[in-house]
Amino acid sequence: QVQLVESGGGLVQAGGSLRLSCVASGSIFSINAMGWYRQAPGKQRELVAAITSGGSTNYADSVKGRFTVSRDSAKKTAYLQMNSLKPEDTAAYYCDADLKFTSWGRPYHYWGQGTQVTVSS
């Protein structure tokens, strides 16, 4: 069974740091882009950061300079290092990835189940 599993969320004070991990498991041939999204109560899910298979990254303006996305392709894992956290960063954080199961097939998009990040003031 293919799945993405996030971990590393929790409660932290403003100014603190957390590191989220997203591990892809199953019979995966390769992983294209991986990304992190977040959704606060009553708000739409928004892109936080993404990283391509080649290592190119992009970030939401609200997290630039504070968050860093990275990946370890051998471990099929993406990370989101979050520093200088603010109360407005409070949300459920979701990982997504485009997974290929054969060298010739198209990628399929998957979501993780989410991990809660709560930043207290």
Disulfide bonds with the S-S distance in Angstrom:
Cys22-Cys95 2.01
